Amino acid sequence: MNKDVQNVVGANHQQTRLARQFDATVGAITANEPVSDELTEDLGLTDFLTRSWLDLVNLQTTPLPRCPHCDGLRIRPDRTKGGNLPSFFCHGCKRSFNRLTGTPFSHLVNRAKGAAMIPLLSRQMSLDQAGKRLGRTKKAVLSWLLAFRRWLLELDPSGQMEARVRLGVRVAPHACCTRCGFDGAFLSGGFDPQRRRRIRCPRCGRSRLLDVVQKEGQGFDGVVVHDAIETAVRARRKHFPDMPAPLVAQAVQLDDAAPVIQVRKLPRLSDIAIPERRRPADSPTREEDPQLSAFLHRQVDAALSNSTRAAPCPWCGSDQTKYHSAPRPSGLPGFRCRACLAYFTRVSNTPLVHPMARAYASRFVPMLGWHETGAGAARELGIAVGTLHTWVRSWRQWLLVLDPTATMEGRVMLGLRAQKPI
């Protein structure tokens, strides 16, 4: 680290250490990994900076600001001199100014794109990623990053708000290698299939899971590998050699990397209770229910689709799922849930999970509305009576999942006992 970039020390010299907090499970611990940065935004910092920025670019002449040149209070609105920000005149020092005068933003242009950077300041992103998001050059992002961090130190000299900025800061966990004894910053080793962070010893190359290392009491402290503010200061000093470096926090703390596994709260199909019902005694025997068949055919087509678009998890209901390219015996596309770590297909937790049920689905679905005994339908399909009753039960259970009002389940008549004549 540049020796000019030092730890913030409070006026009372308290020993409390300011540290930037990082989540190592987010794919931004290095510059080139894919980023799920929305999860790392500090909404408190975003709100604090947004309100401060709106005060600076306020288009109203009131409230009257202090003079940034002499700190005088004898101020009056002045004729606007270029731009759309109101100008003011100080009777004390006879100078004109606007609300950006004397701030780190006074010489920066394109304020609209600069303001769009505020939500990104607390996110774990590289400058390249932020530049692509904003449609700006790396040089422009650097200039605004330096300005915002200097402005935060002016608003909060304790440095607590500035320490919440993570844009352009790359960190590495500090640990001791049990193989070669290396003690220092470990490299990123990517993720395992369950999205658990791996770290790699730079000396011997051994990889370990960060959450396992943290269980041993290590890996919670981090090391700043690169802070973009150093690059920004060097670039600024080419034009302003005497510019002091902002006193920013160097310490880094890493969040607990243990995976948060969501409970598989959705019931298994076999555990769903079905109501006791009987079919009318004088009803026709083999008449299809068109509404029931149409409803189920749509569900079957969706479940057997070859689309790789991620489906919700059938075990926990999470939408944090993604396509998993490993081939499966069924030939159906598979998916992985990042919330409960389950692997599944669209037929998981449905009657179609069994190959035989998938093969007979097109013939079996129209029979569900029949007022027929299980034995008669089993002979029609050429399967055992016990198998047919198992299928009827599982399809009724699935209908209760698909339609919790039980309207569709109430249309199933196959295999039900007939009502006794009155």
C-alpha positions in Angstrom: 0.0 0.0 0.0 1.1 3.6 -0.6 2.5 5.1 2.5 0.4 8.2 2.0 -2.8 6.1 2.4 -3.0 5.6 6.1 -5.5 4.4 8.7 -8.0 7.0 9.9 -7.3 7.9 13.5 -10.0 9.8 15.4 -9.4 13.1 17.2 -9.4 11.4 20.6 -7.0 8.7 19.3 -9.3 5.8 20.2 -8.0 2.4 19.5 -11.2 1.3 17.7 -10.1 0.2 14.2 -12.0 1.2 11.2 -12.3 -1.7 8.7 -13.9 -2.2 5.4 -16.3 -5.1 5.5 -16.3 -7.5 2.6 -18.4 -10.6 1.7 -16.0 -13.1 0.2 -18.9 -15.3 -1.0 -19.8 -12.6 -3.6 -17.9 -13.1 -6.9 -16.0 -9.9 -6.8 -13.1 -10.6 -4.5 -11.0 -10.4 -7.7 -11.5 -8.1 -10.7 -12.5 -10.5 -13.4 -15.0 -12.8 -11.7 -18.8 -12.4 -12.4 -20.4 -10.1 -9.9 -23.7 -10.3 -8.0 -23.0 -6.8 -6.7 -26.6 -5.8 -5.9 -26.4 -7.9 -2.8 -23.4 -6.0 -1.5 -24.8 -2.4 -1.7 -24.8 -0.5 1.5 -28.2 1.2 1.4 -27.3 3.4 4.3 -24.3 4.9 2.6 -26.2 5.3 -0.7 -29.0 7.2 1.1 -26.5 9.3 3.1 -24.6 10.3 -0.1 -27.7 10.8 -2.2 -29.1 13.3 0.3 -25.8 15.2 0.5 -25.5 15.3 -3.3 -29.0 16.6 -3.7 -28.2 19.4 -1.3 -25.2 20.4 -3.4 -27.0 20.4 -6.8 -30.2 22.1 -5.4 -31.5 24.4 -8.0 -33.2 26.7 -5.5 -31.4 29.8 -4.1 -32.5 28.9 -0.6 -31.2 28.1 1.9 -28.2 30.5 1.4 -24.9 28.7 1.8 -21.8 29.9 3.6 -19.1 31.4 1.5 -16.5 28.6 0.7 -13.8 31.3 0.4 -14.1 33.2 3.7 -16.8 31.3 5.5 -18.9 34.5 5.5 -22.6 34.7 6.1 -23.4 37.9 4.2 -24.6 36.1 1.1 -27.0 37.1 -1.6 -28.2 35.3 -4.8 -26.1 36.3 -7.8 -26.8 36.1 -11.5 -26.2 32.5 -12.8 -22.9 32.3 -14.6 -22.9 29.3 -16.8 -24.4 25.9 -16.0 -27.7 25.6 -14.2 -26.7 25.8 -10.6 -27.6 29.0 -8.8 -24.7 31.4 -8.1 -24.2 33.5 -5.0 -22.2 36.6 -4.1 -20.3 37.1 -0.8 -20.3 40.7 0.5 -17.4 39.8 2.8 -14.8 38.7 0.2 -16.6 40.1 -2.9 -16.4 36.8 -4.7 -19.0 34.7 -6.5 -19.5 31.0 -6.1 -22.0 28.1 -6.3 -22.7 25.2 -3.9 -20.0 23.0 -5.6 -17.3 25.6 -5.2 -14.7 24.4 -2.7 -15.8 20.8 -2.9 -14.0 17.9 -4.6 -16.6 18.1 -7.4 -16.0 21.7 -8.4 -14.0 20.9 -11.6 -15.7 17.6 -12.6 -18.1 17.5 -15.5 -21.1 15.4 -16.4 -22.7 15.5 -13.0 -25.6 13.3 -14.0 -23.3 10.3 -14.7 -21.4 11.2 -11.5 -24.5 11.0 -9.4 -25.3 7.6 -11.0 -22.2 6.3 -9.5 -23.4 6.8 -5.9 -25.2 3.4 -5.6 -22.0 1.6 -6.8 -19.6 3.1 -4.3 -20.4 0.5 -1.6 -20.6 -2.4 -4.0 -17.8 -5.0 -4.4 -17.0 -4.1 -8.0 -13.9 -3.3 -10.0 -13.5 0.0 -11.8 -13.8 -1.7 -15.2 -17.1 -3.2 -14.2 -18.4 0.1 -12.9 -17.2 1.9 -16.1 -19.2 -0.6 -18.2 -22.2 -0.2 -16.1 -22.1 3.6 -16.3 -20.8 3.9 -19.8 -17.8 5.9 -18.6 -14.0 5.6 -19.0 -11.9 4.3 -16.2 -10.3 7.7 -15.9 -13.6 9.4 -15.3 -14.7 6.7 -12.8 -11.4 7.2 -10.9 -11.9 11.0 -10.7 -15.4 10.7 -9.3 -14.4 7.9 -6.9 -11.6 10.1 -5.5 -14.0 13.0 -5.2 -16.7 11.1 -3.4 -14.2 9.5 -0.9 -12.8 13.0 -0.2 -16.3 14.4 0.2 -17.2 11.6 2.6 -14.2 12.5 4.8 -15.3 16.1 4.8 -18.9 15.1 5.8 -17.7 12.6 8.4 -14.1 13.2 9.6 -14.2 10.1 11.7 -13.9 8.1 8.5 -16.7 5.7 9.4 -18.8 6.5 6.3 -15.7 6.5 4.0 -14.8 3.0 5.3 -18.1 1.7 3.8 -16.8 2.4 0.2 -15.7 -0.8 -1.5 -15.7 0.1 -5.2 -12.3 -0.4 -6.7 -10.9 -2.1 -3.5 -9.6 -5.6 -3.9 -8.9 -7.7 -0.9 -7.5 -11.1 0.1 -8.1 -13.1 3.2 -5.2 -13.4 5.6 -4.4 -17.0 6.8 -1.6 -19.4 7.5 -1.0 -22.4 5.2 -1.0 -25.7 7.1 1.2 -27.3 4.4 4.0 -24.9 3.8 3.6 -22.4 6.7 3.0 -19.4 4.5 1.4 -16.6 6.6 -0.2 -13.8 4.6 -2.7 -12.9 1.9 -4.2 -15.9 0.1 -5.2 -15.8 -3.5 -8.8 -16.4 -4.7 -9.4 -20.0 -5.8 -12.9 -19.5 -7.2 -15.9 -21.4 -5.9 -16.9 -25.1 -5.4 -20.1 -26.4 -6.9 -22.1 -25.3 -3.8 -20.8 -21.7 -4.2 -18.4 -21.9 -1.3 -15.4 -19.7 -1.6 -12.0 -21.3 -2.1 -8.7 -19.6 -1.3 -5.3 -20.7 -2.5 -1.9 -20.5 -0.9 0.4 -18.4 -3.2 3.5 -20.4 -2.2 2.5 -24.1 -2.5 -0.8 -23.7 -4.4 -2.9 -25.6 -1.9 -6.6 -24.7 -2.0 -9.0 -24.7 1.0 -12.5 -23.6 1.6 -12.6 -20.2 3.3 -15.5 -21.2 5.7 -13.4 -24.2 6.9 -10.4 -21.9 7.4 -12.6 -19.5 9.4 -13.8 -22.3 11.6 -10.1 -22.6 12.6 -10.1 -19.0 13.7 -8.4 -17.6 10.6 -9.5 -15.8 7.4 -11.7 -13.1 9.1 -9.0 -10.5 8.7 -8.2 -9.3 5.2 -5.4 -7.5 3.3 -6.0 -4.7 0.8 -4.4 -6.0 -2.4 -5.3 -2.9 -4.4 -7.1 0.4 -3.6 -8.0 2.4 -6.6 -7.7 5.6 -4.6 -3.9 5.3 -4.8 -4.1 5.3 -8.6 -6.5 8.3 -8.5 -4.1 10.2 -6.2 -1.1 9.6 -8.5 -3.1 10.8 -11.5 -4.3 13.9 -9.6 -0.7 14.8 -8.5 0.4 15.1 -12.1 -1.6 18.3 -12.2 -1.6 19.2 -8.5 1.7 17.9 -7.0 0.9 19.1 -3.5 -2.4 17.4 -3.2 -2.5 15.4 0.1 -3.7 11.8 0.1 -7.0 11.2 1.9 -6.5 9.4 5.2 -8.6 6.2 4.5 -9.1 3.0 6.4 -6.7 0.2 5.5 -8.1 -2.6 7.7 -10.3 -5.2 6.2 -12.8 -7.6 7.8 -14.3 -10.6 5.9 -17.8 -11.8 6.7 -18.5 -15.3 7.8 -18.2 -17.4 4.6 -20.2 -20.3 5.9 -23.0 -21.0 3.4 -26.5 -20.1 4.5 -28.5 -23.0 3.5 -32.3 -22.4 3.2 -34.6 -25.0 4.7 -36.3 -27.3 2.2 -39.7 -26.2 3.4 -41.9 -27.4 0.6 -43.6 -30.7 1.3 -42.7 -33.8 -0.5 -45.4 -35.0 -2.9 -45.9 -38.2 -1.0 -46.6 -36.3 2.2 -49.6 -34.3 0.9 -52.9 -35.6 2.3 -55.7 -36.1 -0.2 -59.4 -35.8 0.7 -61.6 -38.8 0.9 -64.2 -38.7 -1.9 -66.6 -41.0 -3.8 -67.8 -40.8 -7.4 -71.5 -40.6 -8.3 -73.1 -44.0 -8.6 -75.0 -43.4 -11.8 -72.4 -41.5 -13.8 -71.0 -42.6 -17.3 -68.0 -44.8 -17.0 -65.4 -43.7 -19.5 -65.9 -40.0 -20.3 -62.9 -37.7 -20.3 -63.0 -34.4 -18.4 -61.8 -31.9 -21.1 -61.0 -29.1 -18.6 -59.0 -31.4 -16.3 -57.1 -33.0 -19.3 -56.3 -29.6 -20.8 -55.0 -28.3 -17.5 -52.8 -31.3 -16.9 -51.5 -31.5 -20.5 -50.2 -27.9 -20.1 -48.4 -28.9 -16.9 -46.9 -32.0 -18.4 -45.6 -30.2 -21.4 -44.0 -27.5 -19.2 -42.4 -30.2 -16.9 -41.0 -32.1 -19.9 -39.7 -29.0 -21.7 -36.1 -29.0 -22.9 -35.8 -25.3 -22.1 -32.7 -24.5 -20.0 -34.4 -21.4 -18.5 -34.0 -21.7 -14.7 -37.1 -23.1 -12.9 -38.0 -22.4 -9.2 -36.6 -24.9 -6.7 -39.3 -27.6 -6.0 -37.9 -28.2 -2.5 -37.5 -24.7 -1.0 -39.3 -22.5 -3.6 -36.3 -20.2 -4.2 -35.7 -18.5 -7.5 -32.0 -18.5 -6.9 -31.5 -21.3 -9.4 -29.4 -21.8 -12.5 -29.1 -24.3 -15.3 -26.7 -27.2 -14.5 -25.2 -28.7 -17.7 -24.3 -32.1 -16.3 -26.3 -34.7 -18.4 -28.9 -36.8 -16.6 -30.3 -40.3 -17.4 -33.7 -38.8 -18.1 -32.3 -36.5 -20.7 -34.1 -33.6 -19.1 -32.3 -30.3 -18.3 -31.1 -30.1 -14.7 -30.8 -27.1 -12.4 -29.1 -26.2 -9.2 -30.5 -24.2 -6.3 -28.1 -21.8 -4.6 -30.4 -21.4 -1.6 -30.8 -25.0 -0.4 -28.0 -26.5 -2.6 -30.4 -29.0 -4.2 -30.0 -30.4 -7.7 -33.3 -31.0 -9.6 -35.2 -31.2 -12.9 -38.6 -29.9 -13.7 -40.1 -33.3 -12.9 -38.6 -33.4 -9.4 -41.3 -33.8 -6.8 -44.0 -34.6 -9.4 -45.5 -37.9 -10.6 -43.4 -37.5 -13.8 -40.2 -38.2 -11.9 -40.6 -41.9 -12.7 -39.7 -42.9 -16.3 -42.7 -45.2 -16.6 -45.1 -42.4 -15.6 -43.6 -40.1 -18.2 -44.1 -42.8 -20.9 -47.8 -43.4 -20.0 -48.6 -39.7 -19.3 -50.3 -38.9 -22.6 -52.6 -42.0 -22.2 -53.1 -41.7 -18.5 -54.1 -38.1 -18.1 -57.4 -38.4 -20.1 -58.4 -41.3 -17.9 -58.2 -39.3 -14.7 -61.7 -38.0 -15.3 -63.2 -41.4 -16.0 -65.8 -42.8 -13.6 -64.1 -46.1 -13.7 -62.6 -48.6 -11.3 -58.8 -48.9 -11.0 -59.0 -52.5 -12.3 -60.7 -51.4 -15.5 -58.3 -48.6 -16.2 -55.3 -50.8 -15.4 -56.4 -53.4 -18.0 -56.8 -50.6 -20.6 -53.2 -49.5 -19.9 -51.7 -52.9 -19.4 -50.3 -52.2 -16.0 -50.8 -53.6 -12.5 -53.8 -52.4 -10.5 -51.5 -51.4 -7.6 -49.4 -49.3 -9.9 -52.5 -47.5 -11.2 -53.7 -46.7 -7.7 -50.3 -45.3 -6.8 -50.3 -43.1 -9.9 -53.8 -41.8 -9.2 -52.8 -40.8 -5.7 -49.6 -39.0 -6.8 -51.4 -37.2 -9.6 -54.1 -36.0 -7.1 -51.4 -34.9 -4.8 -49.7 -32.9 -7.6 -53.0 -31.3 -8.5 -53.3 -30.0 -4.9 -49.9 -28.4 -5.4 -50.7 -26.9 -8.7 -54.2 -25.8 -7.7 -54.4 -25.3 -3.9 -58.2 -24.5 -4.2 -58.6 -28.3 -5.0 -60.9 -27.4 -7.9 -59.0 -29.5 -10.3 -58.3 -32.3 -7.9 -62.1 -32.5 -7.3 -62.5 -33.5 -11.0 -60.5 -36.7 -10.7 -62.9 -39.7 -10.5 -60.7 -42.6 -11.6 -60.3 -45.3 -9.0 -62.7 -43.7 -6.5 -65.4 -45.9 -4.9 -68.9 -45.3 -6.1 -71.5 -43.7 -3.8 -74.0 -46.1 -2.3 -77.5 -45.8 -3.8 -79.9 -44.0 -1.5 
